[in-house]
Amino acid sequence: MPIPQSKYYTADEFFNYTSESNERLELINGEIVAMSSPSELHQTLVGELFAEIRNYIKSNNGNCKPFVAPFDVKLDN
């Protein structure tokens, strides 16, 4: 699916547009940006960081959960 270029999108428009897409896309300042695949080093570091955070939360009886990307997040303005 080609990425439209000449429009600024809201978060709701972005999620509607990408709901059926298998592409790795982000919404940055209203523009839809295609993401490249992460490198092996990136994946190794993400895995190690995730394990450290998860272990810290568990060892301190925390009640939050870490997630590994890709995971949709919608932040407030």
All heavy atoms as a GROMACS GRO file, in nm:
protein
  617
    1MET      N    1   0.085  -0.117   0.000
    1MET     CA    2   0.000   0.000   0.000
    1MET      C    3   0.090   0.123   0.000
    1MET      O    4   0.172   0.140   0.089
    1MET     CB    5  -0.088  -0.006   0.126
    1MET     CG    6  -0.173   0.113   0.148
    1MET     SD    7  -0.269   0.110   0.303
    1MET     CE    8  -0.352  -0.045   0.294
    2PRO      N    9   0.080   0.211  -0.099
    2PRO     CA   10   0.164   0.331  -0.101
    2PRO      C   11   0.126   0.428   0.010
    2PRO      O   12   0.012   0.435   0.052
    2PRO     CB   13   0.136   0.392  -0.239
    2PRO     CG   14   0.008   0.334  -0.282
    2PRO     CD   15  -0.006   0.201  -0.214
    3ILE      N   16   0.224   0.502   0.055
    3ILE     CA   17   0.203   0.597   0.164
    3ILE      C   18   0.168   0.733   0.104
    3ILE      O   19   0.246   0.789   0.029
    3ILE     CB   20   0.330   0.609   0.250
    3ILE    CG1   21   0.366   0.474   0.308
    3ILE    CG2   22   0.312   0.712   0.359
    3ILE    CD1   23   0.502   0.472   0.371
    4PRO      N   24   0.049   0.787   0.137
    4PRO     CA   25   0.013   0.921   0.090
    4PRO      C   26   0.110   1.025   0.145
    4PRO      O   27   0.152   1.017   0.258
    4PRO     CB   28  -0.128   0.942   0.147
    4PRO     CG   29  -0.178   0.806   0.180
    4PRO     CD   30  -0.056   0.724   0.214
    5GLN      N   31   0.148   1.124   0.062
    5GLN     CA   32   0.251   1.218   0.102
    5GLN      C   33   0.204   1.361   0.125
    5GLN      O   34   0.269   1.435   0.195
    5GLN     CB   35   0.360   1.221  -0.006
    5GLN     CG   36   0.430   1.089  -0.024
    5GLN     CD   37   0.509   1.048   0.099
    5GLN    OE1   38   0.572   1.132   0.163
    5GLN    NE2   39   0.506   0.921   0.133
    6SER      N   40   0.092   1.403   0.067
    6SER     CA   41   0.060   1.545   0.066
    6SER      C   42  -0.046   1.585   0.168
    6SER      O   43  -0.118   1.680   0.146
    6SER     CB   44   0.014   1.585  -0.074
    6SER     OG   45  -0.102   1.511  -0.108
    7LYS      N   46  -0.055   1.516   0.279
    7LYS     CA   47  -0.156   1.546   0.378
    7LYS      C   48  -0.099   1.524   0.517
    7LYS      O   49  -0.017   1.436   0.538
    7LYS     CB   50  -0.278   1.455   0.356
    7LYS     CG   51  -0.387   1.478   0.456
    7LYS     CD   52  -0.505   1.384   0.436
    7LYS     CE   53  -0.605   1.415   0.545
    7LYS     NZ   54  -0.705   1.320   0.566
    8TYR      N   55  -0.146   1.602   0.612
    8TYR     CA   56  -0.112   1.578   0.752
    8TYR      C   57  -0.227   1.500   0.815
    8TYR      O   58  -0.343   1.536   0.799
    8TYR     CB   59  -0.087   1.710   0.826
    8TYR     CG   60   0.047   1.769   0.790
    8TYR    CD1   61   0.058   1.859   0.684
    8TYR    CD2   62   0.161   1.732   0.858
    8TYR    CE1   63   0.182   1.910   0.649
    8TYR    CE2   64   0.284   1.783   0.824
    8TYR     CZ   65   0.294   1.872   0.719
    8TYR     OH   66   0.415   1.922   0.683
    9TYR      N   67  -0.194   1.394   0.886
    9TYR     CA   68  -0.292   1.302   0.940
    9TYR      C   69  -0.306   1.318   1.091
    9TYR      O   70  -0.208   1.344   1.161
    9TYR     CB   71  -0.251   1.157   0.910
    9TYR     CG   72  -0.261   1.126   0.764
    9TYR    CD1   73  -0.157   1.157   0.677
    9TYR    CD2   74  -0.376   1.067   0.711
    9TYR    CE1   75  -0.168   1.129   0.542
    9TYR    CE2   76  -0.386   1.039   0.577
    9TYR     CZ   77  -0.282   1.071   0.492
    9TYR     OH   78  -0.292   1.043   0.358
   10THR      N   79  -0.428   1.298   1.140
   10THR     CA   80  -0.450   1.291   1.283
   10THR      C   81  -0.419   1.148   1.327
   10THR      O   82  -0.407   1.057   1.244
   10THR     CB   83  -0.597   1.322   1.318
   10THR    OG1   84  -0.681   1.220   1.265
   10THR    CG2   85  -0.639   1.459   1.266
   11ALA      N   86  -0.411   1.127   1.457
   11ALA     CA   87  -0.385   0.993   1.509
   11ALA      C   88  -0.498   0.898   1.468
   11ALA      O   89  -0.473   0.784   1.427
   11ALA     CB   90  -0.369   0.996   1.660
   12ASP      N   91  -0.623   0.943   1.477
   12ASP     CA   92  -0.735   0.858   1.439
   12ASP      C   93  -0.729   0.821   1.291
   12ASP      O   94  -0.752   0.705   1.255
   12ASP     CB   95  -0.868   0.927   1.470
   12ASP     CG   96  -0.898   0.934   1.619
   12ASP    OD1   97  -0.845   0.850   1.695
   12ASP    OD2   98  -0.974   1.024   1.658
   13GLU      N   99  -0.696   0.917   1.205
   13GLU     CA  100  -0.683   0.888   1.062
   13GLU      C  101  -0.570   0.789   1.037
   13GLU      O  102  -0.584   0.696   0.957
   13GLU     CB  103  -0.656   1.016   0.983
   13GLU     CG  104  -0.775   1.109   0.975
   13GLU     CD  105  -0.740   1.243   0.915
   13GLU    OE1  106  -0.626   1.292   0.934
   13GLU    OE2  107  -0.828   1.299   0.848
   14PHE      N  108  -0.459   0.808   1.107
   14PHE     CA  109  -0.345   0.717   1.093
   14PHE      C  110  -0.384   0.574   1.131
   14PHE      O  111  -0.357   0.480   1.058
   14PHE     CB  112  -0.228   0.765   1.179
   14PHE     CG  113  -0.114   0.668   1.186
   14PHE    CD1  114  -0.027   0.653   1.080
   14PHE    CD2  115  -0.093   0.592   1.300
   14PHE    CE1  116   0.079   0.563   1.086
   14PHE    CE2  117   0.012   0.503   1.308
   14PHE     CZ  118   0.098   0.489   1.200
   15PHE      N  119  -0.448   0.558   1.248
   15PHE     CA  120  -0.486   0.424   1.292
   15PHE      C  121  -0.588   0.361   1.198
   15PHE      O  122  -0.584   0.241   1.172
   15PHE     CB  123  -0.535   0.425   1.437
   15PHE     CG  124  -0.423   0.441   1.536
   15PHE    CD1  125  -0.419   0.551   1.620
   15PHE    CD2  126  -0.321   0.348   1.544
   15PHE    CE1  127  -0.315   0.567   1.710
   15PHE    CE2  128  -0.217   0.363   1.634
   15PHE     CZ  129  -0.214   0.473   1.718
   16ASN      N  130  -0.680   0.440   1.143
   16ASN     CA  131  -0.776   0.387   1.045
   16ASN      C  132  -0.705   0.345   0.918
   16ASN      O  133  -0.733   0.240   0.862
   16ASN     CB  134  -0.884   0.490   1.012
   16ASN     CG  135  -0.984   0.507   1.124
   16ASN    OD1  136  -1.007   0.417   1.203
   16ASN    ND2  137  -1.044   0.625   1.131
   17TYR      N  138  -0.612   0.427   0.871
   17TYR     CA  139  -0.538   0.399   0.748
   17TYR      C  140  -0.450   0.275   0.762
   17TYR      O  141  -0.440   0.194   0.672
   17TYR     CB  142  -0.453   0.521   0.710
   17TYR     CG  143  -0.362   0.496   0.594
   17TYR    CD1  144  -0.411   0.496   0.464
   17TYR    CD2  145  -0.226   0.472   0.612
   17TYR    CE1  146  -0.328   0.473   0.356
   17TYR    CE2  147  -0.142   0.449   0.505
   17TYR     CZ  148  -0.193   0.449   0.377
   17TYR     OH  149  -0.111   0.425   0.270
   18THR      N  150  -0.387   0.259   0.877
   18THR     CA  151  -0.288   0.152   0.894
   18THR      C  152  -0.346   0.025   0.955
   18THR      O  153  -0.274  -0.073   0.970
   18THR     CB  154  -0.172   0.200   0.982
   18THR    OG1  155  -0.222   0.240   1.110
   18THR    CG2  156  -0.098   0.315   0.917
   19SER      N  157  -0.474   0.024   0.988
   19SER     CA  158  -0.532  -0.092   1.057
   19SER      C  159  -0.522  -0.220   0.976
   19SER      O  160  -0.514  -0.329   1.033
   19SER     CB  161  -0.678  -0.066   1.095
   19SER     OG  162  -0.757  -0.053   0.979
   20GLU      N  163  -0.519  -0.210   0.845
   20GLU     CA  164  -0.511  -0.329   0.760
   20GLU      C  165  -0.375  -0.343   0.692
   20GLU      O  166  -0.358  -0.428   0.606
   20GLU     CB  167  -0.623  -0.326   0.657
   20GLU     CG  168  -0.761  -0.331   0.720
   20GLU     CD  169  -0.871  -0.328   0.617
   20GLU    OE1  170  -0.845  -0.359   0.500
   20GLU    OE2  171  -0.985  -0.296   0.654
   21SER      N  172  -0.280  -0.263   0.730
   21SER     CA  173  -0.148  -0.264   0.667
   21SER      C  174  -0.051  -0.351   0.745
   21SER      O  175  -0.055  -0.356   0.868
   21SER     CB  176  -0.093  -0.121   0.660
   21SER     OG  177   0.038  -0.123   0.610
   22ASN      N  178   0.036  -0.420   0.674
   22ASN     CA  179   0.144  -0.496   0.738
   22ASN      C  180   0.275  -0.418   0.738
   22ASN      O  181   0.377  -0.468   0.783
   22ASN     CB  182   0.164  -0.630   0.667
   22ASN     CG  183   0.048  -0.724   0.692
   22ASN    OD1  184  -0.011  -0.723   0.799
   22ASN    ND2  185   0.015  -0.803   0.593
   23GLU      N  186   0.271  -0.296   0.684
   23GLU     CA  187   0.391  -0.212   0.680
   23GLU      C  188   0.421  -0.158   0.818
   23GLU      O  189   0.332  -0.138   0.900
   23GLU     CB  190   0.371  -0.095   0.584
   23GLU     CG  191   0.355  -0.133   0.440
   23GLU     CD  192   0.333  -0.010   0.354
   23GLU    OE1  193   0.433   0.057   0.322
   23GLU    OE2  194   0.216   0.018   0.323
   24ARG      N  195   0.550  -0.132   0.845
   24ARG     CA  196   0.591  -0.069   0.970
   24ARG      C  197   0.588   0.081   0.947
   24ARG      O  198   0.671   0.136   0.877
   24ARG     CB  199   0.731  -0.116   1.008
   24ARG     CG  200   0.737  -0.265   1.035
   24ARG     CD  201   0.873  -0.310   1.083
   24ARG     NE  202   0.896  -0.255   1.216
   24ARG     CZ  203   1.005  -0.185   1.250
   24ARG    NH1  204   1.100  -0.163   1.163
   24ARG    NH2  205   1.018  -0.138   1.371
   25LEU      N  206   0.487   0.146   1.006
   25LEU     CA  207   0.466   0.289   0.985
   25LEU      C  208   0.456   0.360   1.118
   25LEU      O  209   0.412   0.302   1.218
   25LEU     CB  210   0.337   0.312   0.906
   25LEU     CG  211   0.327   0.243   0.770
   25LEU    CD1  212   0.186   0.255   0.715
   25LEU    CD2  213   0.428   0.301   0.673
   26GLU      N  214   0.497   0.487   1.118
   26GLU     CA  215   0.480   0.574   1.235
   26GLU      C  216   0.417   0.704   1.190
   26GLU      O  217   0.432   0.744   1.075
   26GLU     CB  218   0.615   0.605   1.301
   26GLU     CG  219   0.673   0.490   1.378
   26GLU     CD  220   0.791   0.534   1.464
   26GLU    OE1  221   0.819   0.655   1.474
   26GLU    OE2  222   0.855   0.446   1.521
   27LEU      N  223   0.350   0.768   1.283
   27LEU     CA  224   0.295   0.902   1.259
   27LEU      C  225   0.384   1.000   1.334
   27LEU      O  226   0.391   0.998   1.456
   27LEU     CB  227   0.150   0.911   1.308
   27LEU     CG  228   0.080   1.044   1.284
   27LEU    CD1  229   0.062   1.068   1.135
   27LEU    CD2  230  -0.053   1.046   1.356
   28ILE      N  231   0.453   1.087   1.259
   28ILE     CA  232   0.544   1.183   1.320
   28ILE      C  233   0.505   1.322   1.271
   28ILE      O  234   0.512   1.352   1.152
   28ILE     CB  235   0.691   1.153   1.284
   28ILE    CG1  236   0.728   1.012   1.332
   28ILE    CG2  237   0.784   1.259   1.344
   28ILE    CD1  238   0.866   0.967   1.292
   29ASN      N  239   0.459   1.405   1.364
   29ASN     CA  240   0.416   1.542   1.331
   29ASN      C  241   0.316   1.544   1.216
   29ASN      O  242   0.326   1.627   1.127
   29ASN     CB  243   0.537   1.631   1.300
   29ASN     CG  244   0.624   1.652   1.419
   29ASN    OD1  245   0.576   1.661   1.531
   29ASN    ND2  246   0.754   1.660   1.397
   30GLY      N  247   0.222   1.449   1.217
   30GLY     CA  248   0.118   1.446   1.116
   30GLY      C  249   0.154   1.377   0.987
   30GLY      O  250   0.070   1.363   0.899
   31GLU      N  251   0.279   1.335   0.972
   31GLU     CA  252   0.321   1.267   0.850
   31GLU      C  253   0.340   1.118   0.876
   31GLU      O  254   0.394   1.078   0.979
   31GLU     CB  255   0.452   1.327   0.799
   31GLU     CG  256   0.437   1.471   0.753
   31GLU     CD  257   0.564   1.524   0.692
   31GLU    OE1  258   0.623   1.454   0.607
   31GLU    OE2  259   0.605   1.634   0.732
   32ILE      N  260   0.298   1.036   0.779
   32ILE     CA  261   0.317   0.892   0.788
   32ILE      C  262   0.455   0.860   0.736
   32ILE      O  263   0.491   0.896   0.623
   32ILE     CB  264   0.209   0.817   0.709
   32ILE    CG1  265   0.070   0.846   0.769
   32ILE    CG2  266   0.237   0.667   0.708
   32ILE    CD1  267  -0.045   0.786   0.691
   33VAL      N  268   0.534   0.792   0.820
   33VAL     CA  269   0.673   0.763   0.787
   33VAL      C  270   0.693   0.612   0.789
   33VAL      O  271   0.656   0.544   0.885
   33VAL     CB  272   0.768   0.829   0.891
   33VAL    CG1  273   0.913   0.798   0.860
   33VAL    CG2  274   0.744   0.979   0.895
   34ALA      N  275   0.753   0.559   0.680
   34ALA     CA  276   0.784   0.416   0.673
   34ALA      C  277   0.910   0.387   0.754
   34ALA      O  278   1.006   0.463   0.751
   34ALA     CB  279   0.804   0.375   0.527
   35MET      N  280   0.907   0.278   0.827
   35MET     CA  281   1.020   0.238   0.911
   35MET      C  282   1.098   0.126   0.841
   35MET      O  283   1.038   0.039   0.778
   35MET     CB  284   0.969   0.185   1.045
   35MET     CG  285   0.882   0.281   1.122
   35MET     SD  286   0.976   0.407   1.205
   35MET     CE  287   1.075   0.308   1.314
   36SER      N  288   1.228   0.126   0.857
   36SER     CA  289   1.309   0.016   0.805
   36SER      C  290   1.313  -0.095   0.910
   36SER      O  291   1.278  -0.075   1.026
   36SER     CB  292   1.450   0.064   0.773
   36SER     OG  293   1.513   0.110   0.891
   37SER      N  294   1.357  -0.212   0.868
   37SER     CA  295   1.370  -0.324   0.962
   37SER      C  296   1.485  -0.297   1.057
   37SER      O  297   1.589  -0.244   1.017
   37SER     CB  298   1.396  -0.454   0.887
   37SER     OG  299   1.285  -0.487   0.807
   38PRO      N  300   1.471  -0.337   1.184
   38PRO     CA  301   1.580  -0.316   1.279
   38PRO      C  302   1.697  -0.410   1.252
   38PRO      O  303   1.679  -0.520   1.201
   38PRO     CB  304   1.515  -0.346   1.415
   38PRO     CG  305   1.398  -0.431   1.384
   38PRO     CD  306   1.353  -0.395   1.247
   39SER      N  307   1.816  -0.365   1.291
   39SER     CA  308   1.936  -0.446   1.272
   39SER      C  309   1.946  -0.554   1.380
   39SER      O  310   1.875  -0.551   1.481
   39SER     CB  311   2.060  -0.357   1.278
   39SER     OG  312   2.075  -0.306   1.410
   40GLU      N  313   2.037  -0.648   1.360
   40GLU     CA  314   2.060  -0.753   1.460
   40GLU      C  315   2.108  -0.692   1.592
   40GLU      O  316   2.062  -0.732   1.700
   40GLU     CB  317   2.164  -0.852   1.409
   40GLU     CG  318   2.192  -0.965   1.506
   40GLU     CD  319   2.295  -1.063   1.455
   40GLU    OE1  320   2.325  -1.064   1.335
   40GLU    OE2  321   2.347  -1.140   1.538
   41LEU      N  322   2.197  -0.594   1.584
   41LEU     CA  323   2.245  -0.528   1.706
   41LEU      C  324   2.128  -0.460   1.780
   41LEU      O  325   2.117  -0.473   1.902
   41LEU     CB  326   2.353  -0.424   1.673
   41LEU     CG  327   2.401  -0.338   1.789
   41LEU    CD1  328   2.462  -0.426   1.899
   41LEU    CD2  329   2.501  -0.234   1.741
   42HIS      N  330   2.044  -0.392   1.706
   42HIS     CA  331   1.928  -0.327   1.767
   42HIS      C  332   1.841  -0.429   1.839
   42HIS      O  333   1.802  -0.408   1.955
   42HIS     CB  334   1.846  -0.255   1.660
   42HIS     CG  335   1.718  -0.196   1.711
   42HIS    ND1  336   1.712  -0.071   1.766
   42HIS    CD2  337   1.594  -0.247   1.718
   42HIS    CE1  338   1.587  -0.046   1.804
   42HIS    NE2  339   1.512  -0.152   1.775
   43GLN      N  340   1.811  -0.540   1.773
   43GLN     CA  341   1.727  -0.642   1.833
   43GLN      C  342   1.791  -0.703   1.958
   43GLN      O  343   1.723  -0.730   2.056
   43GLN     CB  344   1.695  -0.753   1.732
   43GLN     CG  345   1.605  -0.707   1.618
   43GLN     CD  346   1.469  -0.664   1.668
   43GLN    OE1  347   1.447  -0.550   1.707
   43GLN    NE2  348   1.374  -0.755   1.666
   44THR      N  349   1.922  -0.723   1.955
   44THR     CA  350   1.994  -0.776   2.072
   44THR      C  351   1.983  -0.679   2.189
   44THR      O  352   1.952  -0.719   2.303
   44THR     CB  353   2.142  -0.801   2.037
   44THR    OG1  354   2.149  -0.897   1.932
   44THR    CG2  355   2.220  -0.850   2.157
   45LEU      N  356   2.006  -0.551   2.162
   45LEU     CA  357   1.999  -0.450   2.268
   45LEU      C  358   1.858  -0.436   2.323
   45LEU      O  359   1.839  -0.426   2.445
   45LEU     CB  360   2.049  -0.315   2.216
   45LEU     CG  361   2.198  -0.310   2.182
   45LEU    CD1  362   2.232  -0.176   2.116
   45LEU    CD2  363   2.284  -0.336   2.303
   46VAL      N  364   1.758  -0.439   2.237
   46VAL     CA  365   1.618  -0.430   2.281
   46VAL      C  366   1.584  -0.548   2.371
   46VAL      O  367   1.521  -0.532   2.475
   46VAL     CB  368   1.523  -0.423   2.160
   46VAL    CG1  369   1.379  -0.448   2.201
   46VAL    CG2  370   1.534  -0.289   2.090
   47GLY      N  371   1.627  -0.668   2.332
   47GLY     CA  372   1.601  -0.787   2.413
   47GLY      C  373   1.666  -0.778   2.550
   47GLY      O  374   1.604  -0.812   2.652
   48GLU      N  375   1.790  -0.733   2.555
   48GLU     CA  376   1.861  -0.720   2.683
   48GLU      C  377   1.796  -0.614   2.772
   48GLU      O  378   1.779  -0.634   2.892
   48GLU     CB  379   2.008  -0.685   2.659
   48GLU     CG  380   2.089  -0.796   2.594
   48GLU     CD  381   2.103  -0.919   2.682
   48GLU    OE1  382   2.109  -0.904   2.806
   48GLU    OE2  383   2.105  -1.030   2.627
   49LEU      N  384   1.761  -0.502   2.712
   49LEU     CA  385   1.697  -0.394   2.788
   49LEU      C  386   1.561  -0.439   2.841
   49LEU      O  387   1.527  -0.415   2.957
   49LEU     CB  388   1.681  -0.271   2.700
   49LEU     CG  389   1.623  -0.146   2.766
   49LEU    CD1  390   1.709  -0.103   2.884
   49LEU    CD2  391   1.612  -0.034   2.664
   50PHE      N  392   1.483  -0.509   2.757
   50PHE     CA  393   1.354  -0.561   2.800
   50PHE      C  394   1.371  -0.654   2.920
   50PHE      O  395   1.299  -0.643   3.019
   50PHE     CB  396   1.285  -0.637   2.686
   50PHE     CG  397   1.160  -0.708   2.729
   50PHE    CD1  398   1.039  -0.640   2.734
   50PHE    CD2  399   1.164  -0.840   2.766
   50PHE    CE1  400   0.924  -0.705   2.775
   50PHE    CE2  401   1.049  -0.906   2.807
   50PHE     CZ  402   0.929  -0.838   2.812
   51ALA      N  403   1.469  -0.745   2.913
   51ALA     CA  404   1.491  -0.840   3.022
   51ALA      C  405   1.528  -0.768   3.151
   51ALA      O  406   1.478  -0.803   3.259
   51ALA     CB  407   1.601  -0.940   2.984
   52GLU      N  408   1.613  -0.666   3.143
   52GLU     CA  409   1.652  -0.590   3.262
   52GLU      C  410   1.531  -0.520   3.324
   52GLU      O  411   1.512  -0.524   3.446
   52GLU     CB  412   1.760  -0.487   3.227
   52GLU     CG  413   1.895  -0.546   3.198
   52GLU     CD  414   1.961  -0.606   3.321
   52GLU    OE1  415   1.944  -0.552   3.432
   52GLU    OE2  416   2.030  -0.708   3.305
   53ILE      N  417   1.451  -0.455   3.240
   53ILE     CA  418   1.334  -0.384   3.291
   53ILE      C  419   1.234  -0.481   3.352
   53ILE      O  420   1.182  -0.459   3.461
   53ILE     CB  421   1.270  -0.298   3.180
   53ILE    CG1  422   1.365  -0.185   3.141
   53ILE    CG2  423   1.135  -0.243   3.224
   53ILE    CD1  424   1.324  -0.109   3.016
   54ARG      N  425   1.206  -0.591   3.280
   54ARG     CA  426   1.111  -0.691   3.331
   54ARG      C  427   1.159  -0.748   3.464
   54ARG      O  428   1.082  -0.759   3.560
   54ARG     CB  429   1.094  -0.804   3.230
   54ARG     CG  430   0.991  -0.909   3.273
   54ARG     CD  431   1.008  -1.042   3.203
   54ARG     NE  432   1.142  -1.091   3.228
   54ARG     CZ  433   1.217  -1.153   3.138
   54ARG    NH1  434   1.174  -1.171   3.016
   54ARG    NH2  435   1.337  -1.195   3.169
   55ASN      N  436   1.286  -0.783   3.473
   55ASN     CA  437   1.340  -0.839   3.597
   55ASN      C  438   1.334  -0.738   3.712
   55ASN      O  439   1.306  -0.775   3.826
   55ASN     CB  440   1.483  -0.888   3.576
   55ASN     CG  441   1.488  -1.009   3.485
   55ASN    OD1  442   1.389  -1.079   3.466
   55ASN    ND2  443   1.604  -1.033   3.426
   56TYR      N  444   1.360  -0.613   3.684
   56TYR     CA  445   1.352  -0.509   3.787
   56TYR      C  446   1.209  -0.497   3.839
   56TYR      O  447   1.186  -0.491   3.960
   56TYR     CB  448   1.401  -0.375   3.732
   56TYR     CG  449   1.390  -0.264   3.833
   56TYR    CD1  450   1.491  -0.244   3.926
   56TYR    CD2  451   1.279  -0.181   3.836
   56TYR    CE1  452   1.482  -0.144   4.022
   56TYR    CE2  453   1.268  -0.081   3.931
   56TYR     CZ  454   1.370  -0.062   4.022
   56TYR     OH  455   1.358   0.037   4.116
   57ILE      N  456   1.114  -0.493   3.747
   57ILE     CA  457   0.973  -0.481   3.786
   57ILE      C  458   0.932  -0.600   3.872
   57ILE      O  459   0.871  -0.584   3.978
   57ILE     CB  460   0.883  -0.468   3.663
   57ILE    CG1  461   0.907  -0.334   3.593
   57ILE    CG2  462   0.734  -0.482   3.701
   57ILE    CD1  463   0.844  -0.322   3.455
   58LYS      N  464   0.968  -0.721   3.828
   58LYS     CA  465   0.932  -0.842   3.903
   58LYS      C  466   0.996  -0.843   4.041
   58LYS      O  467   0.933  -0.877   4.140
   58LYS     CB  468   0.972  -0.967   3.826
   58LYS     CG  469   0.879  -1.002   3.714
   58LYS     CD  470   0.921  -1.135   3.651
   58LYS     CE  471   0.818  -1.181   3.550
   58LYS     NZ  472   0.849  -1.314   3.498
   59SER      N  473   1.125  -0.809   4.048
   59SER     CA  474   1.196  -0.815   4.176
   59SER      C  475   1.146  -0.710   4.275
   59SER      O  476   1.169  -0.723   4.396
   59SER     CB  477   1.347  -0.801   4.156
   59SER     OG  478   1.379  -0.670   4.111
   60ASN      N  479   1.078  -0.608   4.226
   60ASN     CA  480   1.024  -0.503   4.312
   60ASN      C  481   0.871  -0.511   4.324
   60ASN      O  482   0.808  -0.415   4.366
   60ASN     CB  483   1.067  -0.365   4.260
   60ASN     CG  484   1.213  -0.341   4.284
   60ASN    OD1  485   1.254  -0.307   4.395
   60ASN    ND2  486   1.295  -0.360   4.181
   61ASN      N  487   0.817  -0.627   4.287
   61ASN     CA  488   0.672  -0.651   4.294
   61ASN      C  489   0.590  -0.543   4.224
   61ASN      O  490   0.484  -0.504   4.271
   61ASN     CB  491   0.626  -0.666   4.439
   61ASN     CG  492   0.691  -0.784   4.506
   61ASN    OD1  493   0.696  -0.893   4.448
   61ASN    ND2  494   0.742  -0.765   4.626
   62GLY      N  495   0.642  -0.496   4.112
   62GLY     CA  496   0.570  -0.394   4.035
   62GLY      C  497   0.448  -0.451   3.966
   62GLY      O  498   0.437  -0.573   3.947
   63ASN      N  499   0.357  -0.364   3.929
   63ASN     CA  500   0.236  -0.410   3.863
   63ASN      C  501   0.223  -0.360   3.719
   63ASN      O  502   0.118  -0.368   3.659
   63ASN     CB  503   0.112  -0.372   3.943
   63ASN     CG  504   0.096  -0.221   3.956
   63ASN    OD1  505   0.180  -0.145   3.911
   63ASN    ND2  506  -0.011  -0.179   4.021
   64CYS      N  507   0.330  -0.305   3.663
   64CYS     CA  508   0.326  -0.263   3.523
   64CYS      C  509   0.394  -0.370   3.437
   64CYS      O  510   0.462  -0.458   3.488
   64CYS     CB  511   0.390  -0.127   3.502
   64CYS     SG  512   0.561  -0.117   3.553
   65LYS      N  513   0.371  -0.362   3.305
   65LYS     CA  514   0.425  -0.462   3.214
   65LYS      C  515   0.505  -0.395   3.104
   65LYS      O  516   0.455  -0.303   3.039
   65LYS     CB  517   0.312  -0.541   3.148
   65LYS     CG  518   0.226  -0.619   3.244
   65LYS     CD  519   0.125  -0.707   3.171
   65LYS     CE  520   0.018  -0.624   3.105
   65LYS     NZ  521  -0.090  -0.704   3.044
   66PRO      N  522   0.627  -0.440   3.079
   66PRO     CA  523   0.702  -0.389   2.964
   66PRO      C  524   0.657  -0.464   2.838
   66PRO      O  525   0.613  -0.578   2.846
   66PRO     CB  526   0.847  -0.422   2.999
   66PRO     CG  527   0.836  -0.544   3.084
   66PRO     CD  528   0.707  -0.530   3.161
   67PHE      N  529   0.666  -0.399   2.724
   67PHE     CA  530   0.633  -0.462   2.597
   67PHE      C  531   0.748  -0.442   2.500
   67PHE      O  532   0.820  -0.343   2.506
   67PHE     CB  533   0.507  -0.400   2.536
   67PHE     CG  534   0.383  -0.430   2.615
   67PHE    CD1  535   0.334  -0.340   2.707
   67PHE    CD2  536   0.315  -0.550   2.596
   67PHE    CE1  537   0.219  -0.367   2.780
   67PHE    CE2  538   0.201  -0.578   2.668
   67PHE     CZ  539   0.152  -0.487   2.761
   68VAL      N  540   0.763  -0.536   2.410
   68VAL     CA  541   0.862  -0.527   2.304
   68VAL      C  542   0.790  -0.482   2.177
   68VAL      O  543   0.681  -0.531   2.147
   68VAL     CB  544   0.932  -0.662   2.281
   68VAL    CG1  545   1.031  -0.655   2.167
   68VAL    CG2  546   1.002  -0.707   2.408
   69ALA      N  547   0.850  -0.389   2.104
   69ALA     CA  548   0.790  -0.338   1.979
   69ALA      C  549   0.780  -0.451   1.876
   69ALA      O  550   0.856  -0.546   1.884
   69ALA     CB  551   0.875  -0.224   1.926
   70PRO      N  552   0.692  -0.443   1.780
   70PRO     CA  553   0.601  -0.332   1.757
   70PRO      C  554   0.479  -0.339   1.846
   70PRO      O  555   0.425  -0.447   1.870
   70PRO     CB  556   0.562  -0.348   1.610
   70PRO     CG  557   0.575  -0.493   1.583
   70PRO     CD  558   0.686  -0.542   1.672
   71PHE      N  559   0.440  -0.225   1.896
   71PHE     CA  560   0.325  -0.215   1.984
   71PHE      C  561   0.268  -0.075   1.967
   71PHE      O  562   0.339   0.023   1.989
   71PHE     CB  563   0.368  -0.240   2.129
   71PHE     CG  564   0.256  -0.256   2.226
   71PHE    CD1  565   0.188  -0.376   2.234
   71PHE    CD2  566   0.219  -0.152   2.308
   71PHE    CE1  567   0.083  -0.392   2.324
   71PHE    CE2  568   0.116  -0.167   2.398
   71PHE     CZ  569   0.047  -0.288   2.408
   72ASP      N  570   0.144  -0.063   1.923
   72ASP     CA  571   0.084   0.068   1.898
   72ASP      C  572   0.066   0.144   2.028
   72ASP      O  573   0.016   0.090   2.126
   72ASP     CB  574  -0.052   0.055   1.831
   72ASP     CG  575  -0.041   0.017   1.684
   72ASP    OD1  576   0.069   0.030   1.628
   72ASP    OD2  577  -0.141  -0.024   1.626
   73VAL      N  578   0.110   0.269   2.027
   73VAL     CA  579   0.095   0.357   2.143
   73VAL      C  580   0.039   0.488   2.091
   73VAL      O  581   0.088   0.544   1.993
   73VAL     CB  582   0.231   0.384   2.211
   73VAL    CG1  583   0.216   0.484   2.324
   73VAL    CG2  584   0.291   0.254   2.262
   74LYS      N  585  -0.063   0.538   2.159
   74LYS     CA  586  -0.121   0.668   2.122
   74LYS      C  587  -0.103   0.760   2.242
   74LYS      O  588  -0.159   0.737   2.347
   74LYS     CB  589  -0.269   0.652   2.089
   74LYS     CG  590  -0.335   0.779   2.043
   74LYS     CD  591  -0.480   0.754   2.004
   74LYS     CE  592  -0.548   0.881   1.963
   74LYS     NZ  593  -0.690   0.858   1.931
   75LEU      N  594  -0.020   0.863   2.225
   75LEU     CA  595   0.007   0.959   2.332
   75LEU      C  596  -0.087   1.078   2.322
   75LEU      O  597  -0.126   1.119   2.214
   75LEU     CB  598   0.152   1.008   2.322
   75LEU     CG  599   0.260   0.900   2.326
   75LEU    CD1  600   0.396   0.961   2.301
   75LEU    CD2  601   0.257   0.826   2.456
   76ASP      N  602  -0.122   1.134   2.437
   76ASP     CA  603  -0.202   1.256   2.438
   76ASP      C  604  -0.116   1.372   2.389
   76ASP      O  605   0.006   1.368   2.395
   76ASP     CB  606  -0.250   1.288   2.580
   76ASP     CG  607  -0.351   1.185   2.630
   76ASP    OD1  608  -0.417   1.120   2.548
   76ASP    OD2  609  -0.364   1.172   2.753
   77ASN      N  610  -0.183   1.477   2.340
   77ASN     CA  611  -0.109   1.596   2.298
   77ASN      C  612  -0.037   1.655   2.416
   77ASN      O  613   0.061   1.718   2.408
   77ASN     CB  614  -0.204   1.699   2.237
   77ASN     CG  615  -0.253   1.654   2.101
   77ASN    OD1  616  -0.188   1.573   2.036
   77ASN    ND2  617  -0.366   1.703   2.061
   0.00000   0.00000   0.00000
